[in-house]
Amino acid sequence: MYSQTTAQVVIGAQFGDEGKGRWVDYYAAKNSDDGIVIRFNGGAQAGHTVVTPDGRRHVFSHIGSGAFAGAKTFLSRFFVCNPILFLKEREKLAALGIKPVTGIDPASPVTTPYDMMINQIIEKQRGHDRHGSCGIGFGETLERHLNPDYALEVAGLTDQHALTDRLNMIRRDYAPARLARLGIGDTFAKNADLFQSDAILEHYVNDAQRFLEAVTVTDLSSATQGQHILFEGAQGLLLDQHRGFFPYVTRSHTGLHNVLTLANELGLEQLEVTYVTRAYLTRHGAGPLPGELLSKPYPGVDDLTNVPNDYQGMLRFAWLNLDLLGSTIANDLADADRILGLTIYPRLAITCLDQLGDELAVYCQSGRRCQGTLEMFVATVARSVGIRQIGCSFGAERDAVQIVTS
């Protein structure tokens, strides 16, 4: 029987792309239809792939990855919403027979077309020094929100006239000033046809109204009342804004930080936290990748989600680094010490084990490259991280999950 004082949490333990979606789907399926997925960080740049037992596939962005299993979604105030991309995702899910029930905090920041334009201009100007951005305006939205005069939250979408005025201020005053501060003020004039397009502004205002019609604007407590709570993280611990390899990070707390704040507001007493890693290490985007390989680590590695694109390039690979994995998770768990009366039950989930095929598992530990059988690998990872309960995934579907105790 589910207790309203307990919640589950899924967190990426690497640079993102670890397989968080399949674990959210796995847990949501066990909760029947009374579950709700809370997106506690990030925004539309998330790409969490779920494949159902009947073969349907979707890469979740705004909507929680438990939607196939019947779970509702709540976008917290720590989530940056993008009405344009939300509507596109909703259409894709409708084609798969899913009509997601979505609630959103009125204080959730909102991305505008101008944040997306600025983001893409900046990343292109960086050339070979790119930071690995997805180009959809997530970080730029938060940058704009540092100035209350240009901030835009979900609550501000309801008045179309006020919204139009705010968008005019952003494109007319904020955008050129932002680009000038970055030393690329000339790019505003070069892209004037986009910034000054009334058609783009009017289309966005219409999208904002369609967005409001598709969601329920509500508070955290009301949205989660009587629901089994499942927190879904975006990106990974090594991309955290304070603990990642700056400046190649996301503008977000990717670990327990935001979860602890929301858990405290809900009066939760226990969190079952699953840290997810692939059986190898990946990074999609610029920035350090310890022990980077020149090619994929195993012949069976196949990734349909992280395809090459103009902003992140190709998916990069390395062997799993157990020392880095262990210290990263330990640092995140230490955050829970600030919340009195909250008990944390950690679990480690290892995905993509099927991609090893008949190969020995290879990993790095104490500065050495090691290898062993699959069973030896799983036991060594568990011992290194200090977590006894391990989840193993041997495929994309929830039926390919196994829970073991080392």
Buried (B, 14 or more C-beta within 10 A) or exposed (E): EBEBBBBBBBBBBBBBBBBBBBBBBBBBBEBEEEBBBBBBBBBBBBBBBBBBEEEBBBBBBBBBBBBBBBBBBBBBBBBBBBBBBBBBBBEBBEEEEBEBBBBBBBEBBBBBBBBBBBBBBBBBBEEEEBBBBBBBBBBBBBBBBEEEEBBBBBBBBEEEEEBBEBBEBBBEEBBBBBBEEEEBEEBBEEBEEBBEEEEBBEEBBEBBBEBBEBBEBBBBEEBBEEBBBBBBBBBBBBBBBEBBBEEBBBBBBBBBBBBBBBBBEBEBBBBBBBBBBBBBBBBBBBBEBBEEBEEBBBEEBEBEBBEEEEBBBEBBBBBBBBBBBBEBBEEBBEBBEEBEEBEBBBBBBBBBBBBBEEEEBBBBBEEEEBEBEBEEBBBBBBEBBEBEBBBBBBBBBBEBBEEEEB
